[in-house]
């Protein structure tokens, strides 16, 4: 075999069709590839080939294959069968043997038919082992088809200005969806592409010789389906040139990126949708990358803050936050991002309008589906109103707290329907009689003694209805130091509402009014006691206002006057006053009303029966704390009896003077008479003078005088309680006899008979009992001027008791006077007063004496029929025994 120089023959020029196709193939070929013409001259190799063979294009291009490689004799034969078309492809081995390398390659050979009978031989180097040469049966065609069919791209070559298909691989055929395209014009094969600007680009590449690279260019191809198919292509239109350098075709290399584009478009679409959503969402949304930088903050942020998208970047959003909140906002976000934790913070954000509003920012870590941390995602929400409300509420609560704590009024705050004691000031705790431990408990736990009292029910009602309850002087029983004590309280239960207007608790303020209520009750009590007393009092009590208008009359007034309260009120007491005193009454009463001075007057007042009785009335002004008169209170006492007694006293005095005057005048007369008789009869015999009767008269008068004087002495003694009894035991019958004897001595006109039915001794004051007897007998004589028979009976009325009774047949005494005659100075009737001399104290003394002997006085009398006066006494002990 002839070996030629390795210098390439520069005169050799490959036909453009060979050259262009070779270049296009080499560009897309996988593995090591060498392209030859039909003379077995090397046109070119691809990058892979040159790397593996350590050959350079300069050295081998335009060389014959046999000048570069060593191969067996039969190899050229094999190549000829392929070139002549007897075989499409085959495989073999060849050896590269040069200065730097000795390598054996497995190769496959194939023939590529080009237009106008031109062919290219393609040698694909399968390996680069240096092992022993071994044969391989793989054919070249197979290899070439492999190259083209395995190429990831759709490839074709177009020839001439009309872009006639010269070569197309299967992917290309599939892409365009047409068959039998080789040798046909592009416009003919793909009429649907007209107006999709591809033909224009092809024309331009062809005419300018500048390649065109298209990225993701959509193309609609009629693939025999209903609708033309939309595909996206990354493609190259590369011009091929003839040996003269003229553009003679276009190599088309296209990659179908439809799926990719559609997928991306889908993502883009959904992202676009998301963005629109995010931008239209009513909140601020943000995303950060894993370093915390914001690649995204939705439009709301910009609208809100007026910041531009540029300003927001690289933590620029922090500039819109209130200086006082900025650090907190920043650190909380950085912390959360570093720890990949969710976070929540509040801050004031400067709005476009220039004012700060409270915002709440929340964020959560954002992961991809495969769990890679992408950054944070979150929201920023305006909570200004809520925050302000919360602040106000907190302030309000603070205010309530301080009100409660500082209030001097007992104050407590209960929350919830269960009435938990949230707050209670010292005053309230003291009022409850508890200690601080009650705070936090429910009212039922703290004050169980309220069970059964109305307060739990009241509180529940306030909680339900929201209506404040005012307690006025309500009675509360509280357990204070283990003792149930009652007090009176004025208090309020006021519902407390939250910002939504719901009731969450009750404010209780209480005032201890126990003292006030108790004193009021006392006042009421004393008032009613006063009325009771006023009614019980013998006095007539009346009250009037400051002008003298009557406002009250006690029962006595009503009873006495026989008028109703209303009648009394209308007419007053004035109408009842005796005409003689009326004028004076009016004068004095008005004077008192005018001056406030005490009113005092005696007057006669008409009773229910129309009779006037003497009364003493006293009126006092009652003043309030300031000394101003607000009431008059008048007591009116009946003094009729006193008046009568007074009158009797007056009469008595008149009488005493009269009574004393009579015996003294009489004694004086007799003494003067006797003296004159004696003076005139110095010579006369005394015995002839009427001495005896005169002296008897004088004696009688002296006895009378003595009695009068001793009675008066006894009276004063009795009044001063100085009447002493000198008791002795003596025979009563003897005393009676003696007394009668003494009396008959001076009273000769009356016949006194004593009946000793019973004889006994008594232990008593003999003189005093004698005095009683004298009084009874002298009265019997005095008041029986007509029938002069007096009888005295001494009888045993029952065992141990003696009765002495003096009976006359005189004037007698009316029944109604039976009691009165024993009173001091009382004498029956006016007539007898003048007719019969006397003081009216004899019977009074008799009664007192007998009472002091534990005895009793009896009287039986009928007017005009005579009287029986007697006394009962116990007999002396000795007598009783006998
Ligand atoms: P006097 O000094 O007036 O007799 P007394 O106290 O002894 O006082 O009696 C009181 C009055 O009782 C008398 O004034 C008289 O009216 C009445 N009296 C007493 N004794 C009799 C009697 N035996 N018969 C009628 N009247 C009598």
Boltz pocket constraint, residues with backbone or C-beta under 6 A from the ligand:
constraints:
  - pocket:
      binder: B
      contacts: [[A, 775], [A, 776], [A, 779], [A, 780], [A, 781], [A, 783], [A, 784], [A, 808], [A, 810], [A, 811], [A, 812], [A, 813], [A, 821], [A, 823], [A, 826], [A, 827], [A, 828], [A, 832], [A, 836], [A, 837], [A, 838], [A, 839], [A, 840], [A, 841], [A, 842], [A, 843], [A, 844], [A, 866], [A, 867]]
      max_distance: 6.0
